[in-house]
């Protein structure tokens, strides 16, 4: 059995050195690509013996003395089951291969390198609950003086959620991409005008909002003016942004807004704006961050997020993103990751001693 491949094993129960129960346990512990069907031959017909054998992993029993016709019937049943399991295994491996390919495609839409934005720095991190996630985020160039920042979270998991998330990231691409809805193109298809965040949310609602009953998504999207530091943003049901001014306590910036796809009607999205000064930190995240549970079922929550941000106020942007994800994994412990987590951090340069004077 160890040196070859077998789909069916017929074994006695009582044997020297290794008995039938131990053999079945070894077979089940072996890493085999296809299922192995085990028939045990035994003179032990007591109910508790059968229960013990089934518990060890045996599939069928034949009482001694064994009759050839009955053995043939049991073998045919075993062959049908092993053939079915083989077909299911092939289909599952094919599906797994497709999911891995889809995951690579999806991750190709996530940022891989930082934009050079004078006076600002960005960092991000992401953890999916499965091979395919519903979170997407990015920092994209809109023109010489503006960049767009977004975090979106599609409800559900698996291929349908990943497909919608990837489609959304496709239209939330840099202005140079003809598919982008973040800018309005002139008649010459060359000149562009940056769309307001609320306008972008409305366009997404009209284009993707007719899927109510299937998948909806939440969104934070904002436009940063790198010359003035002004950040204009909107929300469609995503958690509020967390803003920390230099030397101050972090505060949440909440913009009311409904998730897109919950209703067929396009809601009126609102906007807020703030000016990011030297030393400011801005955190955008999906709800998987604050909803992460520890082994006791307690969520990480907003209060712990504020306390963590306060502790990390002097750290660089990369350290902020890394330490937050480390803190979250420490909080989760051995508990399973049940929701995608995405974080996007924007930071301005720390003021120098002369600036503070």
N, C-alpha and C positions, 0 to 999 in steps of 0.2 A: 504493500500500500504506500509506503514512503518513497519507493523508487519508481512508481508508475502511476497512471491515472485510471481510476475505476469509478463508475457511476453507481454501482450496486455492490454491497458487501453482505454476504451471508455468513453469519458467525454463530458458533455454539455459545451457550451461556457459561457452562462450567468447563474451564480450561486451566491448565497449570500455568503458573507464573503471572499471566495476565488473563483475567476472566473477561467475559463478554461485556459486562458493564464498564470495566476499565478501558476495554478496546474502543467501545462506542465513544467514551469521553475523549480519548486520544484522537479519534477520527474527527469529532466535532471541533476539537482545538486546532486541528491542522488547517493551514491556510490554503483552501482549495477554491479555484475559480468557480466551479460548478458544484451543485448540491450532491451529496453522497447519500443514497438511500440504503438504510441498514435493516436487514431482516435477521431476527434472533431466533435460533432453534433452542427449544428448552423443554425440559420435562416438568418445569415449575409452572403450574397453572394458577397459583393463588393470585387473588386480585392485587395484593400488596406487591407481589413480585412484578406483575405487569406494570403497575404504577411506577415502581422503581426503574424498570427498563425504559419506559417512556420518558421518565424524568431525566434519564441519562442521555436521551437523544435517539433511541431506537424508533424506527418508523412502523415496524410490523413484527408479528410473532408467529411462529409455527410450532405446534406442540409435537413432540416426538411420540411415536414414530412418524416421520414425514412421508406423506404420499406425493408421488411425482405429479399427479394432476393438480393437486392443491398448490404445490410449489410453483407450477407453471402459471397458475392464475395469479398468485401473489407477485411473481416476477413481472407479468404483463402490467399489473397495476403500478409496480415500481418503475418500469420503463416509461409509462405514460407520464408519471410525475417527474422523473428526471429529465425527460425530453422537454416538458413544459418549463421546468426550472432553467434548463439550458437556454431556451428561447427567451425567457424573461431576463436571464443574465445578459444575453447578447443585447437585448433592447435597452437594458439599464446601462450597460457600458457605452452603448451608442449615445444614449441620452446624456450620460455623464460627460462624454467627450464633447457633445454639443454645448452643454452648459459651461464647460471649461473654455471653449472657444468664444462663447457669448460673453463670459466674464472678462476675457482678454480684450474683447471689442469695447465692452462697457468701460473698463478701466482706462482705455486709450483716450476717453473723453475727459478724464480727470487731469488736473494740471500736473505737469512734470517738471517745469522750471518756472522760476519767478520772473514776473515782469519787472523791468527797471522803472521804478516810479520815484522821482526825486522827493526825498523827505519821508518816504513811507516804506515799510517793509511788511511782507505777508508770510504767513506760515499756515499749514493745514495738516490735518490727519483724518483718517477714516478707518472704520472697522465695520465689516458687514457681518450680519448674523448667519449668512450662508455664502455660497459661491457667487450668487447673484444678489445684488442689493437694490433698494429703491431710492437711495440717497445719491445726489449729485451736487457738485459745488465747483466754483471756478472764479478766477480773476481774469477778466478779459479787457483787451484794449479797445476803446471806443473811438478815440481820436488822439491827437498829440497831447491833450491836456486832461483827458478823462479816462477813467477805467470803471468797469462794472464789476460788482461783487454779488454773488448769489449763493444761497444754499437752498436746495429743494428736497422734499421728502415725499415719495410716492407711497400711498398706503399699500399694505400687503407685502408679500415677498415672492421670490421666484421669478420665472421668466416673464409673466405679464407685467409685473411691476418694473423689472429691469428694462423691458422694451420701452415702456412709457418714459422712464427716467432718461434713457438714452436719447429718445426722440426730443425730449424737452431740452437736453443739453445741446442738441444739434441746432435748435433755433435760438438758443442763448449763447451763441458763439461770437467771436470777435467781429467787429464791424467789417473787416476785410472779407469775411465769408458771406457770399450772396444769400445764404439761407438765414442769416441773422435777422431777428426782429428787433434788436436793440437800437437800431438806427432806421430812420426813414430815408430812402434813397430818392434823389432827384430824378428828373426826366432823363438826364444824361447817364444815369446809373453809376456815376462817379461821385458826385457831391452827396454828402449825407448830413442828416441832422439827428442828434441824439434824442431818443424818445424818453419822456419822463418815466420814472419807475412805475407810477400808477397806470400809465398808458400801456406799458409792457405787460403788467399783470392783467389788464383788461383784454389785450390781444391774446394772451395765453388762455384766458377763460373762454373767449369766443372760439378759439381753435381747438382746445382740448377739454372744454367743459361739458361736452355732451355725453360723457361716459358715466353719468350718475348711476349708481347701483353696481358699478364695476370697480374702478379705481379713482380715487381723488388724490390731490397732492397739495402740500403746503409749500410756501415759498417766502423767503426774504430776498429782496433785490434792491440794490442801491447803486447810485452813481457818485463816484468820488472825483472831485476837482482837485488835481494835484497841485495847482497853483495857489488856490485859496484855502484848501483844506475842507471845503464844504462837502458834506455827505448827505445826499437826499435819498430817502429809502421808503419802501412800502413793504407791507406784509400781507400774506394770504394765509392766515391761520398758523404760521410757523411761530416757534417760541420767540419772545422779545429779544432784541439785541442787548448785549451787556456792554456798557460803556464805562470806562474808568478814566477820569481826568487825572493828570499828574498830581500826586499827593492827596487825592480825594478817594472816598469810598466808591466802589462800583455801584452803578444804578442800571436798572432795566429800562429800555426804551421800547415801549409797547405801542404798536400801531394796530388798531382793530381791523380785522379783515377775515372773511370766510375762506376756508379751503376751496380750491378750484376743482369742480367736478361734483360737488355735493348737490348743487342745483343746476338746472339748465339755464337759469337766468344769470346774466353777468352782473356781479355786484359793483358798487361804486367803491373803488379802492382809494385809500387815503395815503397821504404822504407826510413825512416829517423830515426835518433837516437839522443838522448840527455842524459845527465847525470843529474839526479835530486840531487841537493845539499840540505843541511839543510835549512829548511824554505821554500822550493819550494812548489808550488801548481799547480796541473794539473787538468783541467776540460775537460771531454769528454761528449758530449751531442747530442741529436737528434735535427733535424731542427725545431721541434715543439717549442723549447725554443725561438729562435730568431724570429720565425714566429708568435708568439702569438700576437693577435691584441687586442687593447683596444676598448671601445665602439665606438670610432670615426674612427676605421678602420686602425689605425696606428700600425705598427709592433714594437715589443720590440727592435729588431735589435742588431747588433754586438756592436755598440758604447755604448749602455746602459749596455750591458753585461760586457764590459771592465771596464766601470766606476763602476759598482757594485763590480767587482772582486777587484778593487783597494781599495774600501771602506772596504772590508772584509779581507784584507791581514793578519790581526793579529788574526782573529778568528780561532777557532778550526774547524776541518774538518766537524764535525756534524753540527755545527752552520752555516757553509758555505752552505751546502746542504739545510738545513731548511730555512735559510733566503732567498736563491735564489728562492725557490718555493713560499715562502710568497710574495716576491717582484713581482713574475710573476702573482700570483693571484690578487694582488693589482692592477697591471697594467691592467689585463683583466677586472676587475670589474664585472659588470653584464653580460658581453658578454659571449656567449657560448664557451666552450672549444671545438675547432674544430679539433685539431690535438694532437696526443699523445706527451707527454713531458717526456724525460728521462735524468737524469743527473748522472754522476759518477765522484766523486772527489777523487783524490789521493794526499796525503800530506805527506811530510817528517817532521820529528821532528823539532821544532823551535830551532835555535841555542841559547845556554845559553850565559850569559854575558861574561863568560871566553872564549867561542868560538869566540865571536865578538872581544874581545881584542886580 
